[in-house]
């Protein structure tokens, strides 16, 4: 349920950013390492927001998988210790 609420909140922020960007039709100059380009503000806002969102999900997915793996290893260890204790009794 928490992830659903978070997803809806992020989607609403994305829509607000798009509305804000669509009301501002200015050209923005972006300089990167080798070149320079002029882009419309809504495009820049959408790309930057989407890139940050995807990067955040990738990082969160990495940590969630890491926690699930350690939880699985801990459960296996508990199971083997429980079996050893049952054999000793």
MMTF fields as JSON, N, C-alpha, C and O atoms, coordinates in Angstrom:
{
  "mmtfVersion": "1.0.0",
  "mmtfProducer": "UNKNOWN",
  "numBonds": 355,
  "numAtoms": 356,
  "numGroups": 89,
  "numChains": 1,
  "numModels": 1,
  "chainsPerModel": [1],
  "groupsPerChain": [89],
  "chainIdList": ["A"],
  "bondAtomList": [4, 2, 8, 6, 12, 10, 16, 14, 20, 18, 24, 22, 28, 26, 32, 30, 36, 34, 40, 38, 44, 42, 48, 46, 52, 50, 56, 54, 60, 58, 64, 62, 68, 66, 72, 70, 76, 74, 80, 78, 84, 82, 88, 86, 92, 90, 96, 94, 100, 98, 104, 102, 108, 106, 112, 110, 116, 114, 120, 118, 124, 122, 128, 126, 132, 130, 136, 134, 140, 138, 144, 142, 148, 146, 152, 150, 156, 154, 160, 158, 164, 162, 168, 166, 172, 170, 176, 174, 180, 178, 184, 182, 188, 186, 192, 190, 196, 194, 200, 198, 204, 202, 208, 206, 212, 210, 216, 214, 220, 218, 224, 222, 228, 226, 232, 230, 236, 234, 240, 238, 244, 242, 248, 246, 252, 250, 256, 254, 260, 258, 264, 262, 268, 266, 272, 270, 276, 274, 280, 278, 284, 282, 288, 286, 292, 290, 296, 294, 300, 298, 304, 302, 308, 306, 312, 310, 316, 314, 320, 318, 324, 322, 328, 326, 332, 330, 336, 334, 340, 338, 344, 342, 348, 346, 352, 350],
  "bondOrderList": [1, 1, 1, 1, 1, 1, 1, 1, 1, 1, 1, 1, 1, 1, 1, 1, 1, 1, 1, 1, 1, 1, 1, 1, 1, 1, 1, 1, 1, 1, 1, 1, 1, 1, 1, 1, 1, 1, 1, 1, 1, 1, 1, 1, 1, 1, 1, 1, 1, 1, 1, 1, 1, 1, 1, 1, 1, 1, 1, 1, 1, 1, 1, 1, 1, 1, 1, 1, 1, 1, 1, 1, 1, 1, 1, 1, 1, 1, 1, 1, 1, 1, 1, 1, 1, 1, 1, 1],
  "groupList": [{"groupName": "UNK", "atomNameList": ["N", "CA", "C", "O"], "elementList": ["N", "C", "C", "O"], "formalChargeList": [0, 0, 0, 0], "bondAtomList": [1, 0, 2, 1, 3, 2], "bondOrderList": [1, 1, 2], "singleLetterCode": "X", "chemCompType": "L-PEPTIDE LINKING"}],
  "groupTypeList": [0, 0, 0, 0, 0, 0, 0, 0, 0, 0, 0, 0, 0, 0, 0, 0, 0, 0, 0, 0, 0, 0, 0, 0, 0, 0, 0, 0, 0, 0, 0, 0, 0, 0, 0, 0, 0, 0, 0, 0, 0, 0, 0, 0, 0, 0, 0, 0, 0, 0, 0, 0, 0, 0, 0, 0, 0, 0, 0, 0, 0, 0, 0, 0, 0, 0, 0, 0, 0, 0, 0, 0, 0, 0, 0, 0, 0, 0, 0, 0, 0, 0, 0, 0, 0, 0, 0, 0, 0],
  "groupIdList": [1, 2, 3, 4, 5, 6, 7, 8, 9, 10, 11, 12, 13, 14, 15, 16, 17, 18, 19, 20, 21, 22, 23, 24, 25, 26, 27, 28, 29, 30, 31, 32, 33, 34, 35, 36, 37, 38, 39, 40, 41, 42, 43, 44, 45, 46, 47, 48, 49, 50, 51, 52, 53, 54, 55, 56, 57, 58, 59, 60, 61, 62, 63, 64, 65, 66, 67, 68, 69, 70, 71, 72, 73, 74, 75, 76, 77, 78, 79, 80, 81, 82, 83, 84, 85, 86, 87, 88, 89],
  "secStructList": [7, 2, 2, 2, 2, 2, 2, 2, 2, 2, 2, 2, 2, 2, 2, 2, 2, 2, 2, 2, 2, 2, 2, 7, 7, 7, 3, 3, 3, 3, 3, 7, 1, 1, 7, 3, 3, 3, 3, 3, 2, 2, 2, 2, 2, 2, 2, 2, 2, 2, 2, 2, 2, 2, 2, 2, 2, 2, 2, 2, 2, 2, 2, 2, 2, 2, 2, 2, 2, 2, 2, 2, 2, 2, 2, 2, 2, 2, 2, 2, 2, 2, 2, 2, 2, 2, 2, 2, 7],
  "xCoordList": [0.814, 0.0, 0.864, 0.534, 1.973, 2.86, 3.454, 3.571, 3.824, 4.424, 3.404, 3.757, 2.144, 1.101, 0.932, 0.841, 0.891, 0.738, 1.942, 1.789, 3.137, 4.343, 4.329, 4.713, 3.892, 3.83, 2.819, 3.082, 1.672, 0.658, 1.187, 0.975, 1.87, 2.434, 3.468, 3.475, 4.331, 5.347, 4.687, 5.111, 3.667, 2.962, 2.309, 2.317, 1.743, 1.136, 2.199, 1.961, 3.364, 4.453, 4.912, 5.233, 4.939, 5.331, 4.329, 4.72, 3.05, 2.02, 2.131, 1.997, 2.374, 2.539, 3.742, 3.683, 4.825, 6.011, 5.709, 6.163, 4.95, 4.593, 3.687, 3.845, 2.736, 1.85, 2.659, 2.484, 3.545, 4.399, 5.245, 5.391, 5.792, 6.625, 5.85, 6.359, 4.626, 3.848, 3.423, 3.169, 3.35, 2.999, 4.212, 4.054, 5.387, 6.614, 7.259, 7.954, 7.031, 7.539, 8.914, 9.27, 9.672, 10.974, 11.982, 11.86, 12.971, 14.081, 15.176, 15.489, 15.747, 16.798, 18.06, 18.022, 19.168, 20.451, 21.116, 21.325, 21.443, 22.115, 23.493, 23.629, 24.501, 25.873, 26.329, 26.25, 26.798, 27.39, 28.815, 29.284, 29.505, 30.959, 31.439, 32.339, 30.872, 31.405, 30.571, 31.056, 29.348, 28.49, 27.516, 27.584, 26.638, 25.637, 24.358, 24.399, 23.237, 21.978, 20.898, 20.951, 19.925, 18.771, 17.56, 17.239, 16.891, 15.736, 14.605, 14.834, 13.374, 12.237, 12.208, 12.606, 11.751, 11.728, 10.917, 11.369, 9.738, 8.991, 9.765, 9.697, 10.492, 11.269, 12.38, 12.61, 13.06, 14.155, 13.62, 14.203, 12.513, 11.924, 11.499, 11.757, 10.854, 10.377, 11.541, 11.502, 12.569, 13.71, 14.461, 14.825, 14.69, 15.422, 14.614, 15.168, 13.324, 12.476, 12.426, 12.55, 12.246, 12.173, 13.503, 13.517, 14.606, 15.922, 16.143, 16.65, 15.77, 15.897, 14.997, 15.395, 13.786, 12.848, 13.381, 13.335, 13.88, 14.407, 15.646, 15.791, 16.528, 17.722, 17.36, 17.973, 16.382, 15.938, 15.373, 15.646, 14.597, 14.036, 15.117, 15.031, 16.123, 17.222, 17.972, 18.297, 18.248, 18.952, 18.087, 18.586, 16.809, 15.906, 15.798, 15.787, 15.719, 15.631, 16.881, 16.785, 18.049, 19.3, 19.262, 19.597, 18.86, 18.833, 17.754, 17.958, 16.62, 15.561, 16.03, 15.805, 16.675, 17.174, 18.269, 18.341, 19.101, 20.153, 19.54, 20.007, 18.509, 17.841, 17.121, 17.143, 16.482, 15.798, 16.777, 16.483, 17.942, 18.958, 19.484, 19.65, 19.746, 20.235, 19.151, 19.461, 17.888, 16.789, 16.664, 16.427, 16.822, 16.768, 17.906, 17.696, 19.102, 20.234, 20.014, 20.359, 19.453, 19.183, 18.134, 18.26, 17.113, 16.077, 16.65, 16.301, 17.528, 18.167, 19.023, 19.031, 19.74, 20.584, 19.744, 20.105, 18.628, 17.724, 17.161, 17.043, 16.814, 16.252, 17.272, 16.934, 18.526, 19.543, 19.848, 20.066, 19.868, 20.107, 18.954, 19.174, 17.733, 16.56, 16.607, 16.269, 17.018, 17.13, 18.218, 18.037, 19.341, 20.445, 20.007, 20.368, 19.242, 18.77, 17.78, 17.766, 16.949, 15.995, 16.698, 16.217, 17.821, 18.566, 19.309, 19.478, 19.737, 20.462, 19.53, 19.977, 18.275, 17.347, 16.835, 16.046],
  "yCoordList": [-1.187, 0.0, 1.26, 2.248, 1.214, 2.371, 2.662, 3.818, 1.605, 1.822, 2.405, 3.199, 2.012, 2.562, 4.06, 4.851, 4.439, 5.851, 6.645, 7.744, 6.082, 6.764, 6.921, 7.969, 5.898, 5.948, 6.998, 7.745, 7.051, 8.045, 9.454, 10.363, 9.634, 10.936, 11.38, 12.537, 10.466, 10.791, 11.09, 12.001, 10.341, 10.595, 11.974, 12.682, 12.351, 13.682, 14.775, 15.801, 14.562, 15.532, 15.645, 16.733, 14.52, 14.518, 15.319, 16.091, 15.135, 15.874, 17.368, 18.19, 17.725, 19.137, 19.73, 20.856, 18.973, 19.451, 19.644, 20.615, 18.728, 18.87, 20.073, 20.79, 20.295, 21.459, 22.741, 23.675, 22.777, 23.948, 24.172, 25.302, 23.105, 23.224, 23.619, 24.354, 23.141, 23.472, 24.938, 25.504, 25.543, 26.956, 27.85, 29.053, 27.289, 28.042, 27.509, 26.494, 28.178, 27.718, 28.302, 28.445, 28.634, 29.242, 28.208, 27.016, 28.689, 27.849, 27.965, 29.057, 26.827, 26.79, 26.283, 25.311, 26.927, 26.492, 25.56, 25.915, 24.371, 23.386, 23.122, 22.74, 23.332, 23.077, 21.764, 21.59, 20.855, 19.633, 19.569, 20.513, 18.485, 18.414, 18.892, 19.729, 18.391, 18.696, 19.671, 20.249, 19.858, 20.699, 21.49, 21.492, 22.137, 22.965, 22.848, 22.785, 22.819, 22.701, 23.545, 23.864, 23.904, 24.651, 23.739, 23.154, 23.628, 22.76, 23.543, 24.54, 23.077, 23.709, 23.303, 22.189, 24.174, 23.945, 22.713, 21.968, 22.457, 21.254, 19.966, 19.018, 19.936, 18.742, 18.526, 17.404, 19.601, 19.502, 19.042, 18.158, 19.632, 19.242, 17.78, 17.059, 17.346, 15.96, 14.979, 13.964, 15.268, 14.355, 14.268, 13.177, 15.404, 15.401, 14.702, 13.921, 14.973, 14.322, 12.822, 12.046, 12.413, 10.988, 10.281, 9.153, 10.931, 10.338, 10.159, 9.124, 11.15, 11.035, 9.959, 9.226, 9.85, 8.822, 7.425, 6.545, 7.221, 5.903, 5.562, 4.43, 6.517, 6.287, 5.933, 5.048, 6.61, 6.313, 4.905, 4.201, 4.494, 3.141, 2.084, 1.03, 2.338, 1.377, 1.213, 0.094, 2.322, 2.262, 1.561, 0.73, 1.889, 1.25, -0.252, -1.058, -0.625, -2.039, -2.788, -3.919, -2.169, -2.796, -3.069, -4.17, -2.082, -2.267, -3.247, -3.997, -3.256, -4.215, -5.635, -6.532, -5.853, -7.184, -7.624, -8.795, -6.692, -6.99, -7.424, -8.382, -6.727, -7.082, -8.417, -9.212, -8.667, -9.955, -11.114, -12.175, -10.915, -11.962, -12.239, -13.399, -11.193, -11.414, -12.044, -12.851, -11.692, -12.312, -13.789, -14.616, -14.119, -15.525, -16.322, -17.44, -15.749, -16.435, -16.6, -17.642, -15.604, -15.699, -16.77, -17.509, -16.862, -17.89, -19.289, -20.212, -19.451, -20.759, -21.129, -22.282, -20.16, -20.409, -20.781, -21.686, -20.086, -20.41, -21.809, -22.555, -22.162, -23.485, -24.578, -25.592, -24.382, -25.4, -25.485, -26.581, -24.363, -24.392, -25.05, -25.756, -24.83, -25.472, -26.976, -27.74, -27.406, -28.838, -29.475, -30.581, -28.794, -29.315, -29.41, -30.365, -28.448, -28.469, -29.605, -30.233, -29.884, -30.985, -32.336, -33.271, -32.458, -33.713, -33.943, -35.086, -32.887, -33.007, -33.4, -34.013, -33.064, -33.337, -34.733, -35.112],
  "zCoordList": [0.0, 0.0, 0.0, -0.655, 0.741, 0.787, -0.585, -0.99, -1.29, -2.608, -3.583, -4.456, -3.434, -4.298, -4.044, -4.983, -2.773, -2.415, -2.92, -3.454, -2.749, -3.22, -4.738, -5.257, -5.444, -6.903, -7.367, -8.31, -6.707, -7.064, -6.791, -7.593, -5.669, -5.334, -6.37, -6.79, -6.774, -7.777, -9.12, -9.831, -9.464, -10.723, -10.706, -11.713, -9.563, -9.464, -9.583, -10.219, -8.977, -9.108, -10.557, -11.035, -11.243, -12.648, -13.478, -14.354, -13.204, -13.939, -13.643, -14.549, -12.381, -12.025, -12.756, -13.248, -12.825, -13.542, -15.026, -15.632, -15.609, -17.022, -17.256, -18.245, -16.346, -16.476, -16.356, -17.139, -15.37, -15.208, -16.457, -16.925, -16.982, -18.172, -19.406, -20.251, -19.521, -20.707, -20.724, -21.788, -19.557, -19.477, -19.76, -19.963, -19.775, -20.036, -21.307, -21.283, -22.382, -23.675, -23.997, -25.166, -22.981, -23.208, -23.69, -23.408, -24.419, -24.822, -23.768, -23.295, -23.411, -22.413, -23.074, -23.829, -22.799, -23.345, -22.349, -21.189, -22.811, -21.961, -22.551, -23.714, -21.731, -22.158, -21.539, -20.323, -22.354, -21.863, -22.375, -23.012, -22.113, -22.292, -23.658, -23.733, -24.711, -26.032, -26.836, -27.809, -26.448, -27.278, -26.404, -25.175, -27.089, -26.426, -27.232, -28.461, -26.56, -27.284, -26.655, -25.467, -27.455, -26.96, -27.004, -28.039, -25.861, -25.733, -25.09, -24.405, -25.321, -24.668, -23.201, -22.859, -22.348, -20.92, -20.516, -19.646, -21.103, -20.703, -20.974, -20.191, -22.071, -22.407, -21.384, -20.932, -21.026, -20.051, -18.703, -18.074, -18.251, -16.968, -16.963, -16.0, -18.026, -18.097, -18.106, -17.409, -18.882, -18.979, -17.651, -17.212, -17.018, -15.748, -14.657, -13.884, -14.588, -13.585, -13.804, -12.857, -15.05, -15.358, -15.088, -14.595, -15.405, -15.141, -13.636, -13.205, -12.846, -11.395, -10.839, -9.933, -11.364, -10.908, -11.209, -10.35, -12.409, -12.785, -11.966, -11.505, -11.785, -10.982, -9.539, -8.942, -8.992, -7.625, -7.515, -6.543, -8.493, -8.471, -8.616, -7.985, -9.425, -9.572, -8.261, -7.864, -7.589, -6.31, -5.261, -4.502, -5.217, -4.259, -4.54, -3.609, -5.808, -6.174, -5.717, -5.241, -5.857, -5.419, -3.919, -3.483, -3.131, -1.688, -1.249, -0.294, -1.921, -1.589, -1.878, -1.066, -3.015, -3.338, -2.354, -1.98, -1.95, -0.984, 0.353, 0.97, 0.791, 2.038, 1.934, 2.874, 0.797, 0.616, 0.624, 1.174, 0.016, -0.006, 1.4, 1.778, 2.176, 3.538, 4.407, 5.283, 4.181, 4.92, 4.578, 5.458, 3.314, 2.904, 3.543, 4.014, 3.557, 4.191, 5.685, 6.242, 6.345, 7.777, 8.064, 9.04, 7.235, 7.427, 7.229, 7.965, 6.241, 6.038, 7.237, 7.668, 7.775, 8.935, 10.153, 10.906, 10.346, 11.448, 11.289, 12.262, 10.058, 9.802, 10.096, 10.708, 9.664, 9.945, 11.436, 11.953, 12.132, 13.569, 14.308, 15.292, 13.85, 14.446, 14.234, 15.138, 13.06, 12.774, 13.625, 14.135, 13.781, 14.613, 16.065, 16.753, 16.54, 17.913, 18.106, 19.165, 17.104, 17.177, 17.188, 17.828, 16.495, 16.46, 17.79, 18.216, 18.423, 19.67, 20.821, 21.791, 20.729, 21.834, 21.817, 22.683]
}
